[in-house]
């Protein structure tokens, strides 16, 4: 793995880990569908400028249907379920549950794609999913609304959407550059959230202007959406999805730290125990792969 790929994965982890906190801040004021539309419409403008500058706007027609399908799962359903979940549960619980995506990808690959999973892989994956199950069913964070179970289940739906995206996106990089893949995901996601914006737009117009919310929204557009998605898709074009997923395990750590600093969220024993099983299981399953990671100039 070269240094640029490693940097891209670290940027992705930092920005996506912080995005749970930023999203929770924005959703305290803005309606969900309206926020999602504005987030991806803003990102689309940035990507449009980048694609025009690089002269990469045109893409093969044959990839458009598949790219539209990918965009339904992510950003579409993934971010819809994630936002609905963050309205109802803590940022820390959300990030830990999202960390189950690699485990779900591994299981789905074994069952539906006939990809062999080693004994270590089975043990680690099942441990990881057990930890996520504990958090989903038993977490009752005192600092959140009473509907914590409902919120955790929405986040679990986001996990399934993200896993479906990772499985379907494996060969898209053969036809498109990372910039094209990410840019068109943003374009299609904007249309995905447009109907909700039409319904909720009036409610957004009546919200008071708050600079901290605008700052969080700007970070989500430029950092967590533009920079993070571009970085992750670049990494996926250089290494396998399972190996890239190893680094995403750091997202809950970033979220817990940022959530504690910004939101004052604590961490309870259910989160600690479930999170240890979830992340520890993934680390155990991928220990042989991580041992092969080397920096190259």
N, C-alpha and C positions, 0 to 999 in steps of 0.2 A: 504494500500500500504506500503510495507516495505522499509527500507532505501536503500537497494541495487537497487531495482527497480527505486526508485526516482533518485538515482545517475546515473543510466544508461540513464534515460530520459534527465537529465541535461547535461550529456556528449554528447548525441546525438544532443541536441539543440545547444550547444556551437560549436561543430565541424561542423555540417551542416550549421549553420549560417555563420561561417567563410569560408566555402567551396565555397560560391558564389564569394567571393572576390578572393580567391586563383585560382579558375577556370578562372575567367576573366583575371587574370595576365598571366596564362599559355597560354590561347587562343590568346593572343596578339602576341605570337611568334610561337606556335606549331599548325600544322593543326589539325582540330577537330577530325577526325576519328583516326588519328595516336595517338593523346593524349589519347583518350578514350581507345584504345587497350592497350597502355602502362600502363595506370592507373589500369585497371582490371587485366592485366597480372601480374603486380607487387603485387596487392592484392591477386591474386590467389596463388602466391608462398608463401606468408605469411600464408594464410589459409591452404595450403597444409602441411606446416610444423606443424602448430597447430593441424590439424586433425591426422597426423601421430603420433605426440607426445601423443595425447589423445586416439589414437587407435580408431578413429571414422570415418575413411575414407569410410568404407562400409556403404551403405544405402539400404533400401528395393527397389527392382526393380519397384514395383508398384507405387512409388511416383515420379519416374524419369520423366515421361511425364508431370505431373502436375508442377513439379519443373522447367522444361524447359519452359513451358508456362509462369509461373510466372516471369522467368528471362527475357523473351522477353519484358514484360511490365516494370519491374524494376529488374536490372539496365538498360536493353537495351534501350527501347524507351524513358523512363523517362530521362535518362542522355543524350541521343542524342538530344532530343528536348531542354533540359535545356541548353546544350552547345551551340546549334545553337541560342537560345534566348540570352544568355549572350554575344555573339558576337555582338549583335545588340541593346541591351538595358542595363540599369544600373543594378548593383547588387542589389540595394535597391528595385527597381520595381520587379525584378525577385523573390526576397524572399517574398515580400508581396503577389504576385500572387500565389506563391507556397502554401502560407498559406491557400488557398481555398480548399486544398485537403480534410480536414475533412468535409467541407460543401458539397462537391460533393459526398463524401462517404455517408453522411446522406441522401441526396436526392436520390441517386442510390439505397440505401437500402430500402427506402420507396417505390419507384416505381417498382423495379425489384425483391426485396426479401420480399415484403409485411411486412416490419418491421414498427411498429407504430412510428410516429414522433409526439411528443406533440405540442400543440399550441406554447409554448415557443420555441421548436425546429424549427418549421416552420418559425417563425418570425426571430429568430437569423440566421438561415441558409440563408434565402432570403436577409437579410441585408448584410451578409457576401459576398454573390455572387454579390450583387449590388455594393459593394465596389470594388471587383475585376474587375467587368465590367467597372467601371469608370477609373481605372488605365490602363486597357488593351486598351481602346479606346481613352483616352484623355491625357495620360501621354506623354509629350514631353520634357524629361529631357535634358536640354541644354548641359550637360556634356557628352552626348552619341551621337552616329551616328544618322543621320536623320531618319533611318528606325526603329524608336522606336516602332511603331505599329506592324511591322513585327516581331520584337523581342519579344514583349509581347504576340503575338499570338502563337509563338513557346513555350513560357513558359506555356501558357494555355494548349497546347497539352501535355506538361509534367505533368500538373495537372491531366488531364484525365488518363494518363498512370499510375500515382502514385495511383489514386483512384481505378483503375481496379486491380492493384496489391494488395491493402489492402483488397478489397472484396474477391479476389480469394485466399488469403493466410490465411484465418481465421482458417482452420482446418489442415494446414500443420504441425503445432507445435505438433500435436498428434503423428506424426510418426517420427519426426526428432528433434534433439537438436538445439538450436539457432546457435551453431557453425557449424553444418552440413548444416542447411538451408542457412546461409550466405555464407559459403565456396562454396557450389555448385552454388549459384547465381553468385559468382565471376567467377567460371570456365566457366559457360555457357555464361556469358557476354563477356568473352575474345574471345570466338569463334564468338559471335555475331558481334564484332567489327573487327575481323580479316580481312575480305575482304577490308574494308576501309583502314586498315593499309597497306595492300599490295599495294594499289593504291597511298597512300600518304606518304609511308615510305621514298622515295627518297627525297621529299621536307623537311622532318624532318631532314635528314642527313646533309642538307645544312644550317641549322640554327646555329647561333653562340651560344656557351655555355655561359649561364648567371646563376650565382649562385643563384640569387633571384628566378629565375624560377624553378631551380632544388629544392630549398627549398620548394617552394609552391607545386611542384609536390610531393615531399616526404610527405608533410603534407596531401595531398589529398589521397595518397595511405595508409599511416599508420593511420592517424587521421580520416579523413572524410569518408574513405571507410572501413578499417579494424575495428577500434575502434567504430565508430558511427553505422555502420550496425550491428555489433555484439551486441552492447548495445541496439539498438532499437528492434532487433529480440528477445533478451532476455526479454525486457519489454513486448513485444507482447505475449510472452509465459506465462506471469504472470498476465497481466490485459487485458481488452478488447481494441480493436483498437480505438473505440471512446474516451475512457478515456486516452489512450496514446496520441491521437491526440491533446488533450488539451494542453499538454506541448509543442508541436511543434509550437504553436502560438508564442512562444518566438523567433523563428528563425529570423523573420524580424528585431526585435530589435537588435539582435546580428549583423546581416548583415549591418544595417545602421551604427552602431558604428564602426565596423571594416572597412567598406567601406569609412567612413569619415577619419579614421586614415591612412589607407593604400593607398587608391585611390584618396582621396580628393573629393569624391562625396558629393554633397549637397542633400538636400531633399526638393522637391517642394510641393506646396499646394495640387496638385492633389494626390500625394503620401500620404500626411498627411491625407487628407479627406477620400480617398479610403481605406487607411490602417486602419483608425479609425473605419470605417464601417465594414471592413472585420474582424478584430480582435475583435472589440466590439461585433459584432453579434455572433461570436463563443463563446465568454465569456458569453454572455447572455443566449445562448442556453444550455450551459453546466454548469450553475451556481450551480444547485442542485448537480451535480456530484462532482464539485470541493469542495463543502462544506463538502464532506464526506472523503476527503483525509486526512489521518493521518499518522504520522511517527511511525514506529515500530522498535525496536532495533533488 
